[in-house]
Structures are given as C-alpha cells and as structure tokens.
Amino acid sequence: MRPGGLTDDPGTGLIAAARSLGRGGQVTCDDVAATLLETLGADNTIAKTFEVLAGDSPIAEAVRGI
C-alpha cells in the first residue's frame, strides 16, 4: 500500500484506492491504519501494490474494488 501525503486529521472512513491514482493528494493516518486492517482479510490484495488517498468510497468497498 502506498498512501499519499499523511495528515493527522481525524479519519473519515472514506478513501480512494487503485493501482495508480496519480501524484498528489493526502490521506489521514487513521484511514491508512483502517485500510491496512481491511487488507489483512482481503484475498484480492495479496501480492498487489496500490495507492490510497482521501476519497468518497467506504474503506471496505474501496479495498474490494482493488
């Protein structure tokens, strides 16, 4: 997982996640941690590299879509 610029703002539970999201963008440390936890049980993320930024999708949904 490659997060964008990290912020200390409270997490929103909403992210954008994809193989490539382009440069720029930020994501909260809380949302990165929650995304890491979600990937532990997600078989579709095994051996994949993906980027995470703040977005509009609930974390579980975004991880399923990777």
N, C-alpha and C positions, 0 to 999 in steps of 0.2 A: 504494500500500500504506500502510495506517495501522496501525502497531504500537501495542500497549498500552504500559504503562509499561516502560521498558527497564531491564534488570538486567545486571550484569557477571558473573553466574554462568556457568559453562560451559554450552554449548549441549547440548540433549538430542536434537535432530533430530526432535522431536515438536511439532506446533503444532495450533492450531485456526484455520481461515481461512474467512471467509464475507463476504458483502456487509455484514452487520451482526452484531456479536457482543454488543452492549450495552456499557455502561460498566464500567470497572474491569478488572482483570486485568493481568498482566505477561507479558513475553516476554524472552528473553535476546538480547543484541546479536548473539551468534553465530548464533542461529536466524533473526534478521531478515536477516542477511547471506546465509545459506544460502537463505532464501526468495527474496530478490532475485535471486540467481543462478538459481534454479529458474524464476522467472518469465521470464527472458530467452528461454528456448526454448519457452515455453508460449503458444501462439496463443490459448487461451481467456482469457488475462488482458489481452489488448490492449484498451485504452480502458475498462478496468473499475477501479473503486475497491473495495478490500476491506480488511477488518480482520484482524489477526493477533495471536493470543495464545498463550501456552503451552497445549498440549493433548495429545491422545492419538494423533494421526494422523502418520505419517511425512510429512515436508515434501512430497515429490513427490506423494504421494497427496492431501494436502490442497490443493495447488495445482491438481491435475487436477479436483478437485471444486468449484472456484470457479465 
